[in-house]
Amino acid sequence: MPVFAAGGRGSGRARRRESGKDPGMDYVKLGRTGLEVSRLVLGCMSYGDPARGGHPWTLPEEDSAPFLHRALDAGVNFFDTANVYSDGSSEEILGRVLLKAVRREDVVIATKVYNRMRPGPNGAGLSRQAILTEIDASLRRLGTDHVDLYQIHRFDPTTPLEETLEALHDVVRAGKVRYLGASSMWAWQFAKALHLQELHGWTRFVTMQDHYNLLYREEEREMLPLCADEGIGVIPWSPLARGKLTRDWDATTNRSETDEFGKTLYRDSDAEVVAAVGRVAERRGVSRAQVALAWVARNPVVVAPIVGATKPHHLEDALAGIELELTADEVAELEAPYEPHEVAGF
């Protein structure tokens, strides 16, 4: 399966600007918008109260703050979280740390809505009731009057799509949200949503946050070509395949041992791809994470991969990875072992 529209950094989209303490972060437009974002998104699922939300591996605020500060110093201005992460405490930590460190207008904060936040009716989903309730709750937790990018975390088959899209348009009109994004779904569902938004004059989705990495390339069949054609900026989740691309296949972490969702995404035959990453990394004298991230970032439809960091080298590898240029031979070696997968991630 060929990489769709490869060769991203040669497209001239990025421009470099000194930012923070480290010069050299590249900034690109978010899809067809005028909003400039860093070529790397710091994902904040790992930052949250370990006692909330069933994620004992998350970092509390005092341990999360250094990663957020380092990202800011490196010029990262794009931060992604969700209302459901650690039962809202990820949003709380992100808002407190960022807004003490920088002006609100200097960062792009993205969050999401869809997953269950409380028991009983209307505690989840994408109904008008849920969206209007959850945007206000997210704003309170973040400590801000607006979200820069508000994303539907998944497609809601139980709510009329028109209801969801009109409610999202209304939160933009109310000034609570600047831009809208979507996440993992079938390409036909996303195409239908874009059509309805255009038909009714509703605010359009500008991003797609989907599952895309060297172990899972099924998005190359339909979703990535659709996004390229429609000018949608892609911000992939799990570009390092939940860390599987960064270590030996049989190695485990505290998170991987308890990540039931992650166990559904990959299979044993993917070990051949991991081995290829290791070979390329060894020859180049860089980490596996840098190689795997460089492969994702080279695709021109990818605006910025979303990376998590719970150890200092995670963030340093990510910053180096978006700068690493792979040769055509290296790309071919990385892609050769791939085998088609069942659709996974939504």
N, C-alpha and C positions, 0 to 999 in steps of 0.2 A: 504494500500500500504506500504510494508516494506521499510525502509530506505535502499538504495543501499549501500552495503559494509560499514556498520557503524563501528565505533570504531577507528577513525583515529589516535588519539594521542598515541594509544598503538602500532602503527606500527613501531615505531623507526625511522621515517623519519627525525624528527626534532632534531636539536642540539642547545644547548644553549650557548650563548656567551655574555659577557658583552659588552654593546654598549651604547654610550652616557652617560647620567647621571644616568639612571636606569638600573641595571643589570637584566638579565633574559629574554630578548626577544628570542624567538625561531626562528631559521632560517631553511628553508627547500629548497631543490632543486626545481627549477621551471620545473615541468614535468620531462622529461628525460634529461634535460640540466644540465650543471655543475654550472649554475647560482644560487647563494644562495639569497633568498629573505625572508623578515620577514613574520611571520604568519598572518600579518594584512596588508592590503593595504589601504592607505588613499585615498579615492575618492575625486576628486577636482572639481566636478560639482558645488558645492556650493560656490566656490571661483571665482569671476569674477566681472566685472563692472556691477552694477545693471541696468545701462542705456543701456546695449548692450545685444542682444540676447533674449529679452523677458522674462528674469527671474529676476523680481524685488526683489526676496528674496535672491539673492546671496550677498556675502560679498565682499566689496572692499579690496584692498591690505592691508591697515593698519589693518583691522579686520581679514583678512585671515592669516596673517603672524604668529600670536601666535599659531594657530592650527598646522601649518607646523613645527614650532619650537618645540612645545611639542611632536609631533610625532617623530621628529628626536631625541629628548632627551630620548624618550622611546625605541629607537632602531628600529623604523620603517624605512625601507630603500626603500620601494616600494610605488610609487605614481602614480595614474592613472588619466588621463584627456582625453580630446578629442578636436580636432580642432574646433568643433561646439559649445563647451560649452562657453556661453556668447560671442559668435562671436569672439572666439580666445583669449579673455582676460584671460580666465582661464590658458591657456598655458603661457601667458605673466607673470602672477603673479607667477605661479609655478616656472618658470625658474628664475625670478629675486630673489625670496626669497630663494629657495634652493641653488642656486649657489653662493649666498653671505654667506651662512652658512656652507657649506660643500664642500669637493672636489667632482668634477663631478663623479669620479669613485666610490664614496661611496654611491651613490643612484641609484636606478633603476627607470627610468622614462618611463611610458607607455602612449601612446596617440593613437588616432584613426582617421580613414578616412572613409568617405562614404557620410555623410549628406551634405546638401547644404550649401556652403560657400559664394556663390555670385549668382546673377541672370544670366539667359541666359544659352546657351549650355556649357557643360563641367564644370559647377559650382558645380557638385555633382556626386556621383556614384563612381564606381571602374574601370573606363577605365584606360588605360595606361596614357593617358593625365592627368586625374584627380589625379592619384596616384603620378606621378612625380611632378606635380605642388604642390600638398598639402603637400608632405613630406618636400619640401624646405620651404614652408610657415610655417609649424610647427617648423622646426629647427630655423628659424629666430625669431619666437615668443618666443620659449623656450631659445634662446640664447646659443645653444649647437651645436656641429657638428654631433651628432648622437642621435637617440632615442633607448633606450634599448629594448622596446617591442612595435612594431607597429602593431596595430590591425585593421581589417576591422570591422567597427561598425555594419554592417548588411550585408546580402547577397544581391548582385546586380543581379537581374534576367534579366536586360537589357543589360548586358555586357558578352561576352563569358568568361567562368570561366578560360579558359587557358590564356586569355589576362591579367586578374587580377593577376593570380598566377605568371606568368612570370615577370610582372612589379614589383611585390613584391620581387621576387627573385633578380631582378636587383638592387633594392634599398639596399638590403643586400650586394650584391657584390660591390656596390659603396661605402660601408662603412658608409652609412647614417643610417642604422638600424642594430641592433645586432640579434634580434629574432622577429619572427612573431606570431601573435595571431589572433583569430577569435572571433566573438561574436554571439549573438542569431540567430539561424537558425535551420532548420530541420536537424535531425541527418543524413539523407541520403545525404543532401547537403554537410555536413562536411565530411562524409566518401568519397564522390566523390572527394572533394578537396584534401584530404590526398592521395588518390590513384593517382591523376594526378601529385601531387608533387613528389611522389615516382617514377612514371613512367618516368618523364622528368628530374629527378635529380634536381628539384628546391628546394629551402629552404622550410623546412616543418613548418607548424603551430606547436607551442609548448604549446599553451594555448587556452582555451575556456572560454570566459566571458559570462555567461548565467544567466538567471533569475531563482533563486533558493532560497527558504526559506520555512518556515513552512506553509505558506498560498498557496504556489505554488510549487508542487513537481512533476509536470509532466515530468521534466527532468530525473527523476529516471527511466522512461520507456525505453528510447533509448539513450539519449545523454550521461548520466553519465556512463553507461556500455561501450559505445563506447570509451569514454575518458580513462577509466580505462584500456581497452584492448590495446589502442594505446599509452599509456603513456603520455597522454595530461594532463597538469595541469589545474585544474578548479579554476577560480577566480570569484565567483558569484557576480553579481550586485544585489543590493537591498536585502541583506540578512535579513534586518529587515522589509521588505515589505513596504518600503517608510515610515517607522515609525509606521505603523499600529500595529505591534507587541509590541510596547513599551508603548502604552497608551490604555485607554478605547476605545472601538470600535467607539463610537459616537464623540470622541474628535477630534478636527481639529487643524491645524496649518496654518500659513500664506502660506506655500508652498502647503499644501494639498488642500487649497481652490482654488488655481490657477493651479494645476497640472492636466491638461486635460488628458495627457497620463496615469498618475497614476490611474485616475478614471476608466480606462478600464481594470485594472489588477485583481481586487479582487471583491468579492460579499458578500452580507449580511450573508450568511451561514458561512463565515469565522470567524464570531464573536465567534463561539464556540472554535475555535483554540486559539484565542486571550485570551479568558477566561481561558483556560488551562494553557497558559503561565503565566497568572497572579497568578493562584493558586500555581504553582511550584515556582515562584519567591517569593511569600509571605512566603511559608514554608522554603525556603532556606535563606531568609533574604537578597536577592539580587534584583537588578532591573530586569524588564522584558527584557530589551535589552540584558543583560548578558545571560539570559536563551536562548533567541532566537538565539543569535549569537553562543553560545556554541553548540547548536543543529546542525547548519550548519558546524561549524568547526570540529566536530567530524567525519565527513565523510572523509575517507582517500584519496578520489580522489580530494577533495577540498584542494588546496594549501594554499589559503589565501582569506578570504572574503573581499570584498570592502565595506568600511564603510565611510559615510560622517559625518562631525562634524561641527555644527555651534554654539554649546554651549559647554563649558568646560566638562560638565558631559557626553556628547556624546562620546568623545574620551576616557575618563576614563572608561566608561562602556564597550567600545569596547576592550580596553586593558585587562580588567578583564574578559570579556566574553570568550576570546580565552584561558584563563587559567582554566575556570570553567569546572569541570567534572560532567556530568549528570549520574545518575544511570539508570539502565535498566528500572526500574519502572517509573521513571520520563520521559524517552524517550517514553515509551508506552503511558503514559498519554497525552503527547504532540501530539502524532501522531494519537491517536484514533479518534478525531473528523474530520479528514481530509476527504473531498469529492473530487472526480476527477473534474478537471477544463477543460474548453476549453483552447486550447493553446493560450497563451498571451505573449506579450513582443516582438514579431517580425512579 
